């Protein structure tokens, strides 16, 4: 009798251990890489994405965050998605056109009237169509995130018109649309991965950079830059993507959970951007930056100076697409 009880107890323990092991094996790690710190708009989106997915899948997917370019620059992370060494990422639009050229259309200077216009485009037919094109590039794009409108910081002086751009060594992303624009304005655009930027600014290798307020504040660029020009020259979306290896192994229910998580992450990200747009300028002034803002007349001068670049963009992108974007209410 005691022997039987002992055997039953052993079998019960073995079965329990097997179930626990099976449960552990059923968990899938999602390595999530992004360029900025946890307390940035990227981090806010990443945490919301994780929260929703883990709740919707009863913890079968667990997220491991790699903020502050812990998995490399954005191009490296996107290449990791393609080969399956990275499961998920939140990236700026800067490098996307290297994989899906049509995505570069959003980087045309002064294309969007304001934040409401930009969000209507990204959430509408144009944005949805471009998301689907990433599958052919070996990535699954789930949603358009947001960084806001880009502005220029530098250590050389105030920027009031196109002439002030002459010879300015300005860090840009690896983005041909941005590079063309700044070359046309007479600046010296310098493509550089984000992890190298702070050091280059400190050493004077470059004079400045351009980014939305959400990045300028979270990266504490006021510590290495003196002048901020609120130029609003380009709207800067972001994107939430997963690897095909991860996606193709999911059930429809799990895919829905990841998509829901990405959608809620975008809402959280935009909330962060709205807050920074409301408070960021005063925060940067308090930190010692000298702040100037381009008037509508000054922006018109920049647009006029960019005429040659616009001709290149019309040759590169479908003019009907550009006109469709500008027509969105």
C-alpha angles and dihedrals in degrees: 000000000000089000091053091050090049092051091047091050090050093049091048091051091047092050092048090049091050091051091050091048090048090051091051092048090051091062115097120206116224112201105207116193129188137162104238137059126281091254092057129093086265090056092048090053093044093052093048091048090052093045094053097042095047091048094046094048098040091244096304088130118051122192126220112193124218104185127172092042091302090159095041135268121331095263091052091049092050090050087050089056090053094054096036101247091116122045103195143004146177110215141172119249091249099098099027095091089062087067103029108022094197090065088072091073090082090061095065106122118255092002094133124059096209144328094284091054092048094050092048090055095046093047094045140068096296094052094045093051092052093049090060092055093068094072090070087054092056098261136098112226112200105174147352113249126190144237101170133232117336123241134186126248125183146154098227104073149290118315113220101152145001092279090065089064094064110126094350109155099223127179112229134176120258087274121132094202092056093043092052091050096051094043089053089053090053097252125132103241113202116196109216137163112250097245089064098049104084093050092047091052092048092050094045093240086133130024099217151329140225127235143134120278088253089066097036091056100039092047090048092231088166085080092063104024131065105188130051121189114193094216100149086201098154135020109230118209124184131209138221113215140170132199121262089233090061096038097048091053093056131098118237088256092055091047088053090051093053091047092048090048092051091050093051090045089057090052090052091046092052090049089056091048091050091052093049092047088055098045108015100087094055090045091054092045089052088052090058105264120142107230129203130172127210114238121222088259092053091048088052088055090054091048090052091049089052095057093112091050092051090056089055091049092052088053093048101043131042105268089212089060092051091049090047090055094049091048094057111112 
